[in-house]
Amino acid sequence: MSRTHFQSNIIKFCTVLFLFLYLESCKKDNWQYIPYVKVNLTLDLTSELADLGGGDFITVKSDTVNPDYSIVDYHNKKFPNFEIYQKINGNGLVVYCAQKGFEYYAFDLTCPYKAFQNHCTLNKDGLILICPCCKSKFLFSGNNFIPANGDSTNLPLMQYQAYIAGSYGQYLYISN
């Protein structure tokens, strides 16, 4: 085999390998296991999230009476639910506070197991989230809610962008 023939085969092999890897990476990026909903929420860290401490989380769901409003729920009798004049789509969000005033994470409240068929909304039980449909349990670990058991053992919750901004860093913006 001549040197140019060998080089030509190497180039063909590398091209095929590159195309395969590229197509596989595109497939994974576009694969979505939670139905898409538009997320664009702003929460005030000095009022709406003032009582959210590090290591705890709240849920934000649509108000069943007025769909233009959302309900922020601390799941704590000391801090009552309250309405905000912002519409939340889908099953809602869970907002986790890793470090008060500095580090927050936001996730969809839809269980990823058969999400397009079931549309199950996760419920808070202490420091875990539980799916009422498949009984999967999700724990916060690192920077994600990961499944601890149940049918959803390979799928973490869908995460959204959460960042602090504003003139004094007083707002938490959540979007996709």
C-alpha positions as a LaTeX table, in Angstrom:
\begin{tabular}{lrrr}
\hline
Residue & $x$ (\AA) & $y$ (\AA) & $z$ (\AA) \\
\hline
Met1 & 0.00 & 0.00 & 0.00 \\
Ser2 & 1.41 & 3.36 & $-0.97$ \\
Arg3 & 1.81 & 6.22 & 1.45 \\
Thr4 & $-0.78$ & 8.43 & $-0.33$ \\
His5 & $-3.30$ & 5.57 & $-0.37$ \\
Phe6 & $-2.73$ & 5.06 & 3.40 \\
Gln7 & $-3.14$ & 8.80 & 4.07 \\
Ser8 & $-6.32$ & 8.85 & 2.00 \\
Asn9 & $-7.77$ & 5.98 & 4.06 \\
Ile10 & $-6.87$ & 7.75 & 7.32 \\
Ile11 & $-8.58$ & 10.93 & 6.12 \\
Lys12 & $-11.71$ & 8.97 & 5.13 \\
Phe13 & $-11.75$ & 7.17 & 8.48 \\
Cys14 & $-11.34$ & 10.43 & 10.43 \\
Thr15 & $-14.09$ & 12.09 & 8.38 \\
Val16 & $-16.52$ & 9.25 & 9.01 \\
Leu17 & $-15.62$ & 9.22 & 12.73 \\
Phe18 & $-16.08$ & 12.99 & 12.99 \\
Leu19 & $-19.49$ & 12.84 & 11.26 \\
Phe20 & $-20.62$ & 9.99 & 13.51 \\
Leu21 & $-19.57$ & 11.82 & 16.70 \\
Tyr22 & $-21.10$ & 15.08 & 15.50 \\
Leu23 & $-24.45$ & 13.47 & 14.64 \\
Glu24 & $-24.54$ & 11.60 & 17.95 \\
Ser25 & $-23.85$ & 14.78 & 19.93 \\
Cys26 & $-26.60$ & 16.65 & 18.06 \\
Lys27 & $-29.04$ & 13.85 & 18.77 \\
Lys28 & $-28.36$ & 14.03 & 22.52 \\
Asp29 & $-28.59$ & 17.83 & 22.63 \\
Asn30 & $-31.98$ & 17.83 & 20.93 \\
Trp31 & $-33.40$ & 14.94 & 22.90 \\
Gln32 & $-35.81$ & 16.30 & 25.45 \\
Tyr33 & $-37.51$ & 14.14 & 28.04 \\
Ile34 & $-39.65$ & 16.90 & 29.61 \\
Pro35 & $-42.26$ & 18.77 & 27.50 \\
Tyr36 & $-40.99$ & 22.24 & 26.62 \\
Val37 & $-42.62$ & 25.16 & 28.39 \\
Lys38 & $-41.52$ & 28.78 & 28.29 \\
Val39 & $-39.92$ & 29.77 & 31.60 \\
Asn40 & $-39.31$ & 33.43 & 32.43 \\
Leu41 & $-39.64$ & 34.23 & 36.12 \\
Thr42 & $-38.20$ & 36.95 & 38.36 \\
Leu43 & $-38.17$ & 36.52 & 42.15 \\
Asp44 & $-37.10$ & 39.18 & 44.65 \\
Leu45 & $-34.43$ & 37.84 & 47.02 \\
Thr46 & $-35.26$ & 40.47 & 49.65 \\
Ser47 & $-38.99$ & 39.75 & 49.83 \\
Glu48 & $-40.28$ & 36.73 & 47.91 \\
Leu49 & $-37.26$ & 34.54 & 48.73 \\
Ala50 & $-36.18$ & 36.25 & 51.95 \\
Asp51 & $-37.12$ & 33.27 & 54.12 \\
Leu52 & $-35.49$ & 30.65 & 51.89 \\
Gly53 & $-32.38$ & 29.43 & 53.66 \\
Gly54 & $-29.44$ & 27.44 & 52.38 \\
Gly55 & $-30.25$ & 23.78 & 51.84 \\
Asp56 & $-34.00$ & 24.30 & 51.37 \\
Phe57 & $-36.31$ & 24.82 & 48.43 \\
Ile58 & $-39.66$ & 26.27 & 47.44 \\
Thr59 & $-42.11$ & 25.43 & 44.68 \\
Val60 & $-43.76$ & 27.86 & 42.29 \\
Lys61 & $-46.97$ & 26.68 & 40.63 \\
Ser62 & $-49.84$ & 28.23 & 38.69 \\
Asp63 & $-52.67$ & 29.69 & 40.70 \\
Thr64 & $-55.70$ & 27.51 & 39.96 \\
Val65 & $-58.06$ & 30.48 & 40.40 \\
Asn66 & $-56.18$ & 33.04 & 38.28 \\
Pro67 & $-53.75$ & 31.67 & 35.65 \\
Asp68 & $-51.96$ & 35.05 & 35.37 \\
Tyr69 & $-50.67$ & 34.54 & 38.92 \\
Ser70 & $-48.41$ & 31.95 & 40.50 \\
Ile71 & $-48.22$ & 30.61 & 44.03 \\
Val72 & $-44.91$ & 30.54 & 45.90 \\
Asp73 & $-44.99$ & 27.76 & 48.49 \\
Tyr74 & $-42.36$ & 27.40 & 51.22 \\
His75 & $-44.02$ & 24.19 & 52.46 \\
Asn76 & $-43.60$ & 25.54 & 55.98 \\
Lys77 & $-46.39$ & 26.73 & 58.32 \\
Lys78 & $-44.21$ & 29.63 & 59.52 \\
Phe79 & $-44.11$ & 31.06 & 55.99 \\
Pro80 & $-47.53$ & 31.12 & 54.28 \\
Asn81 & $-48.01$ & 30.71 & 50.55 \\
Phe82 & $-48.29$ & 33.93 & 48.59 \\
Glu83 & $-49.25$ & 35.03 & 45.08 \\
Ile84 & $-47.00$ & 36.74 & 42.59 \\
Tyr85 & $-48.23$ & 38.45 & 39.44 \\
Gln86 & $-46.24$ & 36.24 & 37.09 \\
Lys87 & $-47.52$ & 33.36 & 35.03 \\
Ile88 & $-45.78$ & 29.99 & 35.35 \\
Asn89 & $-46.28$ & 27.41 & 32.61 \\
Gly90 & $-46.44$ & 23.65 & 32.89 \\
Asn91 & $-46.33$ & 21.92 & 36.27 \\
Gly92 & $-44.23$ & 24.65 & 37.85 \\
Leu93 & $-40.75$ & 24.96 & 39.28 \\
Val94 & $-38.72$ & 24.01 & 42.29 \\
Val95 & $-36.13$ & 26.59 & 43.38 \\
Tyr96 & $-33.29$ & 25.25 & 45.52 \\
Cys97 & $-31.10$ & 27.57 & 47.61 \\
Ala98 & $-27.57$ & 26.21 & 47.98 \\
Gln99 & $-26.20$ & 29.37 & 49.61 \\
Lys100 & $-28.57$ & 32.17 & 50.62 \\
Gly101 & $-28.11$ & 35.26 & 48.50 \\
Phe102 & $-25.50$ & 33.65 & 46.24 \\
Glu103 & $-26.36$ & 30.26 & 44.76 \\
Tyr104 & $-29.75$ & 29.09 & 43.49 \\
Tyr105 & $-30.89$ & 26.34 & 41.15 \\
Ala106 & $-34.23$ & 25.96 & 39.35 \\
Phe107 & $-35.85$ & 22.79 & 38.02 \\
Asp108 & $-39.07$ & 21.70 & 36.36 \\
Leu109 & $-41.57$ & 20.02 & 38.71 \\
Thr110 & $-42.46$ & 17.42 & 36.07 \\
Cys111 & $-41.32$ & 13.87 & 36.76 \\
Pro112 & $-39.07$ & 12.81 & 33.86 \\
Tyr113 & $-40.43$ & 9.25 & 33.77 \\
Lys114 & $-42.85$ & 9.10 & 30.81 \\
Ala115 & $-43.28$ & 12.87 & 31.10 \\
Phe116 & $-44.97$ & 13.25 & 27.71 \\
Gln117 & $-47.65$ & 10.73 & 28.66 \\
Asn118 & $-48.12$ & 11.20 & 32.41 \\
His119 & $-47.37$ & 14.91 & 33.09 \\
Cys120 & $-46.94$ & 14.05 & 36.78 \\
Thr121 & $-46.17$ & 16.91 & 39.14 \\
Leu122 & $-43.63$ & 16.17 & 41.88 \\
Asn123 & $-44.61$ & 16.79 & 45.51 \\
Lys124 & $-42.31$ & 18.03 & 48.24 \\
Asp125 & $-41.87$ & 15.73 & 51.23 \\
Gly126 & $-39.31$ & 17.18 & 53.62 \\
Leu127 & $-36.09$ & 17.61 & 51.64 \\
Ile128 & $-37.05$ & 15.27 & 48.79 \\
Leu129 & $-39.40$ & 15.38 & 45.83 \\
Ile130 & $-41.69$ & 12.41 & 45.18 \\
Cys131 & $-43.65$ & 11.51 & 42.06 \\
Pro132 & $-47.23$ & 10.49 & 42.91 \\
Cys133 & $-47.45$ & 8.45 & 39.68 \\
Cys134 & $-44.29$ & 6.30 & 39.60 \\
Lys135 & $-43.10$ & 6.82 & 43.22 \\
Ser136 & $-39.64$ & 8.03 & 42.11 \\
Lys137 & $-37.81$ & 10.07 & 44.74 \\
Phe138 & $-35.42$ & 12.90 & 43.93 \\
Leu139 & $-32.69$ & 14.25 & 46.22 \\
Phe140 & $-30.61$ & 17.38 & 45.69 \\
Ser141 & $-26.96$ & 16.45 & 45.21 \\
Gly142 & $-24.17$ & 18.64 & 43.84 \\
Asn143 & $-26.15$ & 20.99 & 41.63 \\
Asn144 & $-29.03$ & 18.78 & 40.50 \\
Phe145 & $-32.00$ & 16.80 & 41.75 \\
Ile146 & $-31.05$ & 13.22 & 41.06 \\
Pro147 & $-33.35$ & 10.21 & 41.26 \\
Ala148 & $-32.74$ & 8.11 & 44.37 \\
Asn149 & $-35.11$ & 5.30 & 43.40 \\
Gly150 & $-38.19$ & 4.51 & 41.34 \\
Asp151 & $-38.83$ & 4.30 & 37.61 \\
Ser152 & $-36.96$ & 7.52 & 36.88 \\
Thr153 & $-33.56$ & 6.26 & 38.06 \\
Asn154 & $-31.66$ & 7.42 & 34.95 \\
Leu155 & $-33.20$ & 10.85 & 34.45 \\
Pro156 & $-32.52$ & 13.93 & 36.61 \\
Leu157 & $-34.99$ & 16.80 & 36.72 \\
Met158 & $-34.94$ & 19.32 & 33.87 \\
Gln159 & $-32.81$ & 22.25 & 35.00 \\
Tyr160 & $-33.32$ & 25.90 & 34.03 \\
Gln161 & $-30.96$ & 28.87 & 34.14 \\
Ala162 & $-31.02$ & 30.67 & 37.47 \\
Tyr163 & $-28.90$ & 33.75 & 38.02 \\
Ile164 & $-28.81$ & 36.73 & 40.35 \\
Ala165 & $-28.90$ & 40.22 & 38.88 \\
Gly166 & $-30.40$ & 43.64 & 39.38 \\
Ser167 & $-28.91$ & 46.90 & 40.55 \\
Tyr168 & $-28.14$ & 45.47 & 44.00 \\
Gly169 & $-28.19$ & 41.77 & 43.11 \\
Gln170 & $-31.64$ & 41.49 & 44.58 \\
Tyr171 & $-33.41$ & 39.46 & 41.90 \\
Leu172 & $-33.25$ & 35.82 & 40.93 \\
Tyr173 & $-33.98$ & 35.36 & 37.22 \\
Ile174 & $-35.08$ & 31.95 & 36.01 \\
Ser175 & $-35.37$ & 31.15 & 32.30 \\
Asn176 & $-34.77$ & 28.61 & 29.58 \\
\hline
\end{tabular}
